[in-house]
Structures are given as structure tokens and as C-alpha cells.
């Protein structure tokens, strides 16, 4: 016989235990003539009593625990609000725990519920706006709308909000408040007749909000019995929309989760009383790849412990009589609702941080895409490392752009300029011939090609800026208009107009914690700042295209890069204060490569400083390429070709 006993104090528990054993033996003797096995005996959680006063305040009373042989404590009915990947982790944990609790209930109780038709869905989900019905979303999307897809897959009742930006303006709110008086919506493909998945809104035991896009209106919160919110930070720190990224950006040594009340007419965002908190240590080497799954799983576990009670740990075999000992199957389905929840609700503590988010120094605002960019002249080495570790990506996030690599600051600049000029000459010659309406001859860039390709205007293969083989494509030429402004043809062929094509956006995939820099690398960087290391210089004069002039200087510009001799797979980038060290990078349109491989590919050397190798972003001003010249007249295009050929010859 397996016995599931909840602790209500040692003396009370032991007395209830032996009383329960005595009643069980009496019942067994009375049924000794039958062959049916006895029903498994377990303890039901305390029965709650909810009192609503005249002013609307809610109090929970927890009477004494009682034992029964009819089955386990019935789990709470939950209405869940959420929509993103953080919500999905919590939803999975709640759904799995509910399934285990329901499976652990005695067969007699299950049969009685099925016979009377009283079995109702214990979990209903409200998700943000969907572009189509849930079944269509499930079939067409693989990464977006994770909560909706999970509900369809597992048959969980789903109520999508029908407004993309506001729940207060949606018809879904009116349906939740008055389900009987509005047209019946389709929830997970099944029409609900009178209530939300078999019960009115007021009859749900608890509402759980996890990373929901909308603010819940006060009239909805007033109608819900009890509402809690899972916030992935140690409140009152990091209230707002980006609590997971904030501790990594600021270099905190710990993070965590908080389960709070969500009262109606709350004065401060994420300012409810705290029921439960869990702390997670953040080592310096931890990035969003490790922290995100850790904090979301910890939050889901804390949420389950708050609602169902913490699963007791089985003691050693030498434990005294009366100590708790649960089998694996019973432990996984453990539920003491509402005893633990009542205790946490009544003991919730105030945050004591009554500040509006505009004045809160720990506010975590909604992050923009530019937040991942490292502004070298503004940040210190520790701040740059914090930006990198917060946006490096992982299983749930794609890496974001951190900086831009300027190939024009490398020794291969001259070769790349020559390739760009040569390609531009070929493309502009095509456009010149097409403007006149003539067919391409065997001259210029199509020389030596078959006549069919010459006639059809198909060029052969070529190379891109990095020297990779590519297939040349035809260029669609726009018709010339007299009102178009014609740029200077000489300027179109100058080197400045090709600089933007040497700027490549990049993402650092591996970096080194600044305080963990190897001592040999630190010594080299100190010598570099003292002006004892060679600086690479590219001369931009047309006559010396691509040549360099090594110099030594003590001033180092932000964004300059240095490859240490003592560590060939490390690149150091100068910040406002200190150096940001990285090991691997992904250039846009390329694969991940180490710092050493990038250095060799760009003909750079160790022990040399390359000024302004990394910039914040590509400058779009002054762009001019063959595609931009497509709308020019034939005479101006000829002038541009002449300018490009002149610059190409000079290089």
C-alpha cells in the first residue's frame, strides 16, 4: 500500500497518520469477503474558504487538514494568459503537472466524474492575436505563435484575442466577461455553448499571466477570483518588458524569477505583492544561451510549486515512522491545492519600490534592434561584453548584428577596389549598349563568350568582394527621364563611392570575459597603448591604392583591432575604456570563422594595430553603384565608364 501524507506539523501528521491507518484496517476487515482491491488511500489538501468583503477585498481561510480515502486533492482550474516562448515553457510545465495529477487520481473517482459528466477542462489558454484560425497557424508556422501551436497539438482549449494591439478594444474581452450573451466563438476548433471550456469565468480557481502582450483591463481582473503573474526577475529590480536581458547587460551576479499578485487598479507595472522568488546565480561566462533556458525553467517550476505545492523529497530508509515517503508515481502527481497557495497568498510581501517606470533606475524597457550594436566610442569593455552576452543568440534567439567590418581598413583594400571597378566597367558597358538599342558585341566584358551569350547579354562568372566565384546576373535598366538629377560621372567612378561595398555587417559568436584575459595578451595591450606597437595605415591616394605605411602612435581610436602574437585566435577591439576580446565571428552572407581565419583571409598580421577596422554601421550616404546609374543617359554613362577605367588604370 502506498500512502501519500502531507505535513501539517509533526504531531498532527503522526496522529492523522495512525488514525488513517486504523480506519483503513477497519474498512479492509469489513470488505474481507470481497475480492475487489481497496482504493488507494491518500490525503486531500485543505479545503479553502474564500470570503469577499463589501469593498471587494478577497481573503482566503485555510481550515484544518482532513484525510480521506476518496482520492487525491483535485487540482485547481486555471485560465492561462500568454503567447511567447517564455509563456510556452510555463504552459508546458502546468499542463504536464495537471496531467500527472489527473492520472494519479483513483479510478473510482475518475469513473464517477465521467459518469456524471462533471469532468471539465482544468486548463484554458488565452493567447494574443493570430493571423488565422489556430489550426491554420499550426499547419503554416513552425516557430511563430508557440503557445497557439502547442494548444492545438495537445487539445487545450484556446481563446485568441481578436485585436492586435489592445485587449480592451477586442471582442474577446466581452466574450470572457459575458460568454452567454455573445456569438459563440470557436475555441481550438470546438464551439463552446455557454461557458469558457465548461465553466464561467468566475469559477476558475486562479488566473496565471506569463509574458502576455496586453495589459489586462481592470474589469477583467475584478471578475477573476485570483490572478498571479510570473515575472523573470528578482523584483523590484527590472520591472518592464526585458527582464531576462537586463541582468546580463548590467553584469549582475545573480538573477531569478518572481511570482506576484496582479491586482486590479494596480498603481505600478509589475508592482504587485510577491508570493515567491527563486534566485539563479549568473557566472561571468554565462550568456543568454544558458541563462534563458535556466530562468524560464526555474520560473515554470516556481509556478507549479506555488499552485500545486512543492513535491516532497523521499527521505532515507532509516527515517523514523511517520516521516513522509512518496513513491515516484505519486510524487509526480502530488497536489495540495489550495494549502500552499493559501499560505503564500496570505504571506505575500510588498515590494516597497513605489516609483514610476520613468524614474526607476532599474527599469527594463522594451529593447530595440539597435540595442545589440556595440558603439565602441561610448562603451567600456565590460559594457561591450554585456551587450554581446545578452544578444549572442541561442536556441530561441537568432544572433543580432553587433558591428560592421570595414574591409577598406585591411591590406586587401586595393585588390577589392580593383575588382569592384572592373565589375562596374563591365556592367556599365552593357547598359550603354542597351540604351542605344544595339546588341552586345564581342568587346568589353563579354569578349571571348559564345555568340548566343553575347546576343542574349549573358556574361560569364565573376568574383565578389571576398574573391568567391559568383554567377553574373543581368541588370534591369530603368528608362531615363529628363527630370532625373544626374550625378557627377567622375564621382561615380571614385573610390569613395565603393567604400560602402567594403563594409560588411558582422556578429561576434564567441568572446572572452574582460577579467579573464590571458596575462600575455594583457601585457601586449599595455605595450600597444604605450605606443610601442606598429599601426597599419592605408594610403587612399589613387596612385598608391592598397599600399600601407606602418607608424607608431600612442593614441588609439575606438573600433581599432589588434591581433595578439601570444594568442592567434583572439582579436582585441578598442572600446572607450579597455578592450573587447572575441574568438569567432560571422560575417553577413558567410559562415562562422575564427579570429585567426579572418586575419589570414584579409592578409592581416599579428602584432599590428589596424585602426577603425570595426565601425558601428555602414554609411548609406554617397552610395553609387552601377544599379544607381541605370537611369542615366547614355552620354553620362559613357563618362562614368571613362572615369572608372581611369581609376582602374591608376590602381
C-alpha positions in Angstrom: 0.0 0.0 0.0 1.3 3.4 -1.0 0.5 6.2 1.3 0.7 9.9 0.4 0.9 12.1 3.5 1.2 15.9 3.6 2.9 17.5 6.6 0.7 19.7 8.8 3.1 19.8 11.7 4.9 16.6 13.0 2.5 15.9 15.9 -0.7 16.5 13.8 0.7 14.5 10.9 1.6 11.5 13.1 -1.8 11.5 14.8 -3.6 11.7 11.5 -1.4 9.0 10.1 -2.2 6.4 12.7 -5.9 7.4 12.7 -5.9 6.9 8.9 -4.2 3.5 9.2 -6.8 2.4 11.8 -9.7 3.4 9.6 -8.1 1.7 6.7 -7.7 -1.6 8.6 -11.3 -1.4 9.8 -12.6 -0.8 6.2 -10.4 -3.7 5.0 -11.9 -6.1 7.5 -15.4 -5.1 6.6 -14.6 -5.8 2.9 -12.7 -9.0 3.5 -15.4 -11.1 1.9 -15.0 -9.3 -1.4 -12.2 -9.7 -4.0 -12.0 -6.1 -5.1 -8.7 -4.4 -4.1 -9.1 -1.4 -1.7 -8.9 2.1 -3.2 -5.5 3.7 -2.7 -5.6 6.0 0.3 -4.2 9.5 0.1 -4.6 12.8 1.8 -6.7 15.6 0.2 -5.4 19.1 0.6 -7.1 21.6 2.9 -10.5 22.8 1.8 -10.3 26.6 1.2 -12.9 29.1 2.1 -12.9 32.4 0.2 -14.6 35.5 1.6 -15.3 38.6 -0.4 -16.0 41.6 1.7 -18.2 44.5 0.7 -15.4 46.6 -0.7 -14.3 43.8 -3.0 -11.2 42.6 -1.0 -10.5 38.9 -1.0 -9.3 36.8 1.9 -8.5 33.1 1.9 -9.1 30.9 5.0 -7.4 27.6 5.4 -9.2 25.2 7.8 -7.5 22.2 9.3 -6.4 19.4 7.0 -8.5 16.3 6.7 -7.8 12.9 5.4 -10.0 11.0 3.1 -9.9 7.7 1.1 -11.8 9.0 -1.9 -8.7 10.2 -3.8 -6.1 12.9 -4.2 -6.8 16.6 -3.9 -8.4 18.0 -7.0 -6.1 20.4 -8.9 -7.2 24.0 -9.5 -8.9 25.1 -12.7 -6.6 27.6 -14.4 -7.1 30.2 -17.1 -3.7 31.0 -18.6 -2.7 34.2 -20.4 0.5 34.1 -22.6 1.8 33.9 -26.1 5.6 33.8 -26.4 8.4 31.3 -25.7 8.6 32.2 -22.0 4.9 31.5 -21.7 5.3 28.2 -23.6 7.8 26.9 -21.0 5.4 27.7 -18.1 2.4 26.3 -20.0 4.2 23.0 -20.7 5.0 22.7 -17.0 1.5 23.4 -15.9 -0.1 21.1 -18.5 2.3 18.2 -17.7 1.7 18.6 -13.9 -2.0 18.7 -14.4 -1.9 15.5 -16.5 0.2 13.7 -13.8 -2.2 14.8 -11.1 -5.3 13.7 -13.0 -3.6 10.3 -13.9 -2.8 9.8 -10.2 -6.4 10.1 -9.1 -8.1 6.9 -8.2 -10.0 5.0 -10.8 -13.3 5.2 -8.8 -13.1 9.0 -8.8 -12.4 9.1 -12.5 -15.3 6.9 -13.3 -17.7 8.9 -11.1 -16.7 12.1 -12.9 -17.1 10.5 -16.3 -20.5 9.1 -15.4 -21.9 12.3 -14.1 -20.3 14.4 -16.9 -18.7 16.7 -14.3 -15.2 16.4 -15.7 -14.3 19.8 -17.2 -11.1 21.2 -18.6 -8.7 22.2 -15.9 -6.7 24.5 -18.2 -7.9 27.1 -20.7 -5.4 29.4 -22.6 -5.9 33.0 -23.9 -3.3 33.9 -26.4 -2.5 37.1 -28.4 -3.8 37.9 -31.8 -3.4 35.2 -34.5 -3.3 35.9 -38.3 -5.6 33.0 -39.0 -7.5 30.3 -37.1 -5.5 28.2 -34.7 -5.5 25.1 -37.0 -4.2 27.1 -39.9 -1.5 28.6 -37.7 -0.5 25.2 -36.5 0.0 24.0 -40.1 1.7 27.0 -41.6 4.1 28.2 -38.9 6.9 26.3 -37.2 8.5 29.0 -34.9 6.0 31.8 -34.5 2.9 31.6 -32.2 4.3 28.8 -30.0 1.5 28.8 -27.4 -1.2 28.6 -30.0 0.5 25.7 -31.8 1.1 23.8 -28.5 -2.6 24.2 -27.6 -3.8 22.8 -30.9 -1.3 19.9 -30.7 -2.4 18.9 -27.3 -6.1 19.7 -27.5 -6.1 22.5 -24.9 -9.0 25.0 -25.2 -7.7 28.2 -26.8 -9.2 31.7 -26.9 -7.2 34.0 -29.3 -7.6 37.8 -28.7 -9.1 39.3 -31.9 -7.3 42.6 -31.7 -3.6 43.0 -32.5 -2.7 45.8 -30.0 -5.3 46.1 -27.3 -7.4 43.6 -25.3 -9.7 46.3 -24.0 -10.8 47.0 -27.6 -11.3 43.4 -28.5 -14.5 41.4 -28.7 -12.6 38.6 -26.8 -12.9 40.7 -23.6 -16.6 40.9 -23.9 -16.8 37.2 -24.6 -14.8 36.4 -21.5 -16.9 38.7 -19.4 -20.3 37.7 -20.8 -19.9 34.3 -22.7 -23.7 33.7 -22.7 -24.8 36.9 -24.4 -22.4 37.0 -27.4 -22.0 34.8 -30.5 -20.2 31.6 -29.7 -16.5 31.7 -30.8 -14.6 28.6 -32.0 -12.0 27.6 -29.4 -9.5 25.1 -30.7 -11.9 24.1 -33.3 -14.8 23.3 -30.9 -17.7 25.6 -30.3 -18.3 26.4 -26.7 -22.0 26.7 -25.9 -22.5 28.7 -22.7 -19.2 29.0 -20.8 -15.5 29.1 -21.4 -14.5 25.4 -21.7 -17.3 24.3 -19.5 -17.2 26.9 -16.7 -17.9 30.6 -16.3 -15.0 33.0 -15.8 -15.8 33.5 -12.1 -15.4 29.7 -11.4 -11.8 29.4 -12.5 -9.8 29.0 -9.3 -6.8 31.1 -10.5 -5.6 33.1 -13.5 -2.0 32.8 -14.5 -0.3 35.6 -16.6 3.1 34.9 -18.2 4.6 37.3 -20.7 1.3 38.4 -22.1 1.4 41.1 -24.8 -1.6 43.0 -23.5 -2.5 44.8 -20.2 -5.4 43.0 -18.6 -8.3 45.5 -18.2 -9.5 46.2 -14.6 -13.0 44.9 -15.3 -11.4 41.5 -16.2 -9.2 41.4 -13.2 -12.1 42.3 -10.9 -14.1 39.3 -12.2 -11.3 36.8 -11.8 -11.0 35.2 -8.4 -7.2 35.3 -8.0 -4.6 36.4 -10.5 -0.9 35.8 -10.3 1.9 36.9 -12.7 5.3 35.1 -13.3 8.0 37.8 -13.9 11.5 36.5 -14.8 13.5 38.9 -12.5 14.1 39.5 -8.8 11.5 42.2 -8.2 11.5 45.1 -7.7 14.6 45.0 -10.0 13.9 45.0 -13.7 10.2 45.8 -14.0 9.3 46.1 -17.6 9.5 44.3 -20.9 13.1 43.0 -21.0 13.8 41.5 -17.5 15.7 38.4 -18.9 18.3 40.5 -20.8 18.7 43.2 -18.1 21.0 41.3 -15.6 23.3 40.2 -18.4 23.5 43.8 -19.8 24.3 45.2 -16.4 26.7 42.5 -15.3 24.7 41.2 -12.3 26.0 38.1 -10.5 22.5 36.8 -9.9 19.1 36.7 -11.5 15.8 34.9 -10.8 12.1 34.8 -11.0 9.2 36.2 -9.0 5.6 35.1 -8.6 3.4 38.2 -7.8 -0.2 39.2 -7.4 -1.8 41.0 -10.2 -4.5 43.2 -8.5 -7.0 45.4 -10.3 -6.2 49.1 -10.4 -2.6 48.5 -9.7 -0.6 51.7 -9.5 2.8 50.4 -10.8 3.7 48.0 -13.6 4.9 44.6 -12.1 4.4 46.2 -8.7 2.2 43.5 -7.1 2.9 41.8 -3.8 5.5 39.0 -4.0 4.3 35.4 -3.3 7.5 33.6 -4.2 11.0 34.2 -5.5 13.8 31.9 -6.8 17.4 33.0 -7.3 19.7 31.9 -10.1 23.5 32.6 -10.0 25.0 34.2 -13.1 28.7 33.4 -13.6 30.6 35.9 -15.7 30.9 33.4 -18.6 27.2 32.8 -18.8 25.4 34.2 -21.8 21.8 34.3 -22.9 22.2 30.8 -24.4 22.5 29.3 -20.9 20.6 31.9 -18.9 17.4 32.0 -20.9 16.5 28.2 -20.6 17.6 28.3 -16.9 15.5 31.2 -15.9 12.4 30.1 -17.8 12.6 26.6 -16.4 13.1 27.9 -12.9 10.1 30.1 -13.4 7.9 27.3 -14.5 9.0 25.2 -11.5 8.3 28.0 -9.1 4.8 28.5 -10.7 4.0 24.8 -10.2 5.2 24.8 -6.6 3.0 27.9 -5.9 -0.1 26.3 -7.3 0.3 22.6 -6.5 2.8 22.6 -3.7 6.5 21.6 -3.7 6.9 17.9 -4.3 8.2 16.3 -1.0 11.6 14.6 -1.2 11.7 11.0 -0.3 13.7 10.5 2.9 16.4 7.8 3.6 15.3 4.3 4.5 16.3 4.9 8.1 13.7 7.7 8.6 11.6 7.3 11.7 7.9 6.2 11.5 5.6 9.0 10.4 8.1 10.7 8.1 7.0 11.4 4.6 7.9 8.8 1.9 6.3 9.1 -1.6 6.7 6.7 -4.5 7.9 8.2 -7.8 4.4 8.0 -9.5 2.6 9.5 -6.5 5.3 12.2 -6.1 5.0 13.4 -9.7 1.2 13.8 -9.2 1.5 15.5 -5.9 -1.1 18.2 -5.3 -2.0 20.0 -2.1 -4.1 22.8 -3.6 -5.0 25.2 -2.1 -2.9 24.8 1.1 0.4 26.0 -0.2 -1.2 28.7 -2.4 -3.2 30.0 0.6 -0.1 30.2 2.7 1.8 32.1 0.0 -1.1 34.4 -0.8 -1.6 35.4 2.8 2.1 35.9 3.5 2.9 37.9 0.3 5.2 40.8 1.0 5.1 44.3 -0.6 7.9 45.3 -2.9 8.3 48.7 -1.3 9.5 50.3 -4.5 6.8 52.8 -5.4 8.4 54.5 -8.4 7.0 55.2 -11.8 8.9 53.4 -14.5 10.2 56.7 -15.9 12.0 57.4 -12.6 13.0 53.8 -11.9 16.8 53.3 -12.3 16.2 49.5 -12.6 13.5 49.7 -15.3 14.0 47.2 -18.1 12.4 48.9 -21.2 11.4 47.3 -24.4 14.6 46.7 -26.4 15.1 47.9 -29.9 17.1 46.1 -32.5 19.8 48.7 -32.3 20.4 47.7 -28.6 22.6 44.9 -29.8 25.0 47.2 -31.7 28.3 48.0 -29.9 29.1 51.7 -30.0 32.8 51.4 -29.5 33.3 55.1 -28.6 30.6 55.0 -26.0 31.0 51.8 -24.0 33.6 50.3 -21.8 35.0 46.8 -22.3 32.6 45.4 -19.6 29.6 47.1 -21.2 30.6 45.8 -24.6 30.8 42.3 -23.1 27.4 42.7 -21.5 25.9 43.6 -24.8 27.5 40.7 -26.5 26.4 38.1 -23.9 22.8 39.4 -23.9 22.3 39.2 -27.7 24.6 36.4 -28.8 21.6 34.3 -29.6 20.9 30.6 -28.9 18.2 28.0 -29.3 15.4 30.6 -29.0 17.0 33.7 -30.5 18.9 34.4 -33.6 22.2 36.3 -33.3 21.9 40.0 -34.0 24.3 42.4 -35.7 27.0 43.8 -33.3 29.2 45.9 -35.6 30.4 46.4 -39.1 33.8 45.2 -40.5 35.5 47.7 -42.8 37.5 45.7 -45.4 38.9 49.0 -46.6 41.0 49.2 -43.4 42.8 45.9 -44.3 45.8 45.3 -46.6 43.5 43.8 -49.3 41.7 47.0 -49.9 43.4 47.7 -53.2 42.5 44.3 -54.6 38.9 44.6 -53.6 38.7 48.1 -55.2 40.1 46.8 -58.4 37.5 44.0 -58.5 34.7 46.4 -57.9 35.9 48.9 -60.6 36.4 46.1 -63.1 32.9 44.7 -62.4 31.4 48.2 -62.6 33.0 48.9 -66.0 31.6 45.6 -67.4 28.1 46.4 -66.1 28.1 50.0 -67.3 29.3 48.9 -70.8 26.2 46.6 -71.0 23.9 49.4 -70.0 25.5 51.8 -72.6 24.8 49.4 -75.4 21.3 48.6 -74.2 20.5 52.4 -74.0 21.4 52.7 -77.7 19.3 49.7 -78.5 22.3 47.8 -80.0 23.3 44.2 -79.5 26.3 43.4 -77.4 29.4 42.8 -79.5 32.4 40.7 -78.6 34.1 43.6 -76.9 34.4 44.6 -73.3 33.3 42.2 -70.6 31.7 39.7 -73.0 34.8 39.2 -75.1 35.5 35.6 -75.8 32.0 34.4 -74.9 29.8 32.4 -77.3 27.7 34.4 -79.7 24.5 33.2 -78.1 25.5 34.6 -74.7 26.8 37.8 -76.4 23.5 38.3 -78.2 21.4 37.5 -75.1 23.6 39.7 -72.9 24.7 36.9 -70.5 28.1 37.4 -69.0 30.3 34.8 -67.6 31.2 34.1 -64.0 33.0 36.6 -61.8 34.1 37.1 -58.2 32.6 39.0 -55.3 34.4 41.3 -52.9 35.8 38.3 -51.0 37.1 36.6 -54.1 34.4 33.9 -54.2 33.2 32.8 -57.6 29.7 34.1 -58.5 27.4 34.0 -61.5 27.0 37.4 -63.1 23.4 38.4 -63.4 21.7 40.7 -65.8 20.8 44.2 -64.7 17.4 45.7 -65.3 17.8 49.2 -66.7 15.3 51.8 -65.9 14.2 54.3 -68.6 15.9 57.6 -68.5 13.8 60.6 -67.5 14.7 64.3 -68.3 13.7 65.3 -64.8 16.1 62.9 -63.1 19.1 64.5 -61.3 22.3 63.4 -62.9 25.2 62.9 -60.5 28.8 63.7 -61.4 30.2 61.0 -63.5 33.7 61.4 -62.2 32.4 61.0 -58.7 30.6 57.8 -59.6 33.9 56.2 -60.5 35.9 57.4 -57.5 36.9 55.2 -54.6 34.6 56.8 -52.1 31.6 55.5 -53.9 32.8 52.0 -53.5 33.6 52.2 -49.8 30.1 51.2 -48.7 30.6 47.9 -50.6 33.6 47.1 -48.5 31.5 47.4 -45.3 30.2 44.0 -44.0 28.0 43.6 -41.0 29.1 41.0 -38.5 28.1 39.2 -35.3 30.5 38.0 -32.7 29.7 34.4 -31.7 32.4 33.8 -29.1 34.0 36.3 -26.7 36.3 36.5 -23.7 35.3 37.9 -20.3 37.4 41.1 -19.8 38.6 40.0 -16.4 39.6 36.6 -17.8 42.0 38.0 -20.4 45.3 35.9 -20.5 48.2 37.7 -18.9 50.3 37.6 -22.1 47.6 39.3 -24.0 47.2 42.0 -21.3 50.9 42.7 -21.5 50.7 43.2 -25.3 47.8 45.5 -24.9 49.6 47.6 -22.4 52.6 47.9 -24.7 50.2 48.9 -27.5 48.7 51.7 -25.5 52.2 53.0 -24.7 52.8 53.5 -28.4 55.4 50.7 -28.9 53.4 48.6 -31.5 53.2 49.2 -35.2 50.0 50.8 -36.6 48.8 49.9 -40.1 47.9 52.7 -42.4 46.2 52.6 -45.8 47.0 55.4 -48.2 43.9 56.4 -50.0 45.6 58.2 -52.8 44.8 56.8 -56.2 48.4 56.4 -57.2 49.2 54.3 -54.1 46.0 52.3 -53.9 46.3 49.5 -51.4 49.8 50.3 -50.1 50.4 50.8 -46.4 52.7 52.8 -44.2 53.4 51.4 -40.7 53.6 54.0 -38.0 53.7 54.0 -34.2 51.3 56.2 -32.2 50.1 56.3 -28.6 46.5 57.4 -29.4 44.2 54.5 -30.4 40.8 55.2 -32.0 37.7 53.3 -30.8 37.0 50.4 -33.1 40.6 49.7 -33.9 41.6 46.0 -33.8 44.7 44.2 -32.7 45.7 40.5 -33.2 48.0 39.5 -30.3 51.1 37.4 -31.0 50.6 35.3 -27.9 47.0 34.2 -28.9 46.4 33.9 -32.6 42.7 33.1 -32.3 41.9 36.3 -30.3 41.1 39.7 -31.7 41.0 42.7 -29.4 38.8 45.7 -30.3 39.4 49.1 -28.7 36.5 50.5 -26.6 36.2 53.8 -24.9 37.8 52.2 -21.9 39.5 48.8 -22.3 39.4 46.1 -25.0 36.7 43.8 -26.1 38.2 40.4 -27.0 36.4 37.9 -29.3 37.3 34.5 -30.7 34.9 33.9 -33.6 32.6 36.0 -35.9 30.0 35.5 -38.6 30.1 37.9 -41.5 26.9 38.7 -43.2 26.4 36.1 -46.0 29.2 33.9 -44.7 29.7 31.2 -42.1 31.3 31.3 -38.6 35.0 31.7 -38.7 37.7 32.2 -36.1 39.7 35.3 -35.5 42.8 33.7 -36.9 41.0 32.6 -40.1 39.6 36.1 -40.7 43.0 37.6 -40.1 44.6 35.3 -42.7 41.9 35.9 -45.2 42.3 39.7 -45.0 46.2 39.4 -45.2 46.5 40.9 -41.7 49.3 40.1 -39.3 49.7 39.6 -35.6 51.3 42.3 -33.6 49.9 45.1 -35.8 47.1 47.5 -34.9 44.5 48.1 -37.6 42.8 51.5 -37.0 39.0 51.7 -37.4 38.7 48.1 -38.5 35.3 47.9 -36.9 32.7 50.6 -37.3 29.2 51.0 -35.9 27.3 50.6 -39.1 27.6 51.1 -42.8 27.1 54.6 -44.0 24.5 54.8 -46.7 25.3 58.3 -47.7 27.0 58.8 -51.0 26.2 55.3 -52.3 26.7 55.0 -56.0 26.8 51.7 -58.0 26.0 50.5 -61.4 22.4 49.9 -60.5 22.1 53.5 -59.4 23.4 54.7 -62.7 20.9 52.6 -64.7 18.6 55.5 -65.2 21.2 57.9 -66.6 21.5 58.9 -70.2 24.0 57.2 -72.5 26.4 60.1 -72.6 26.6 60.3 -68.8 27.0 56.6 -68.5 29.9 56.8 -71.1 31.6 59.4 -68.9 31.2 57.2 -65.9 32.8 54.3 -67.7 35.7 56.5 -68.7 36.1 57.6 -65.0 36.1 54.0 -63.8 38.6 52.9 -66.4 40.9 55.8 -65.4 40.8 54.9 -61.8 41.2 51.2 -62.6 44.3 52.0 -64.6 45.8 54.2 -61.9 45.4 51.3 -59.4 
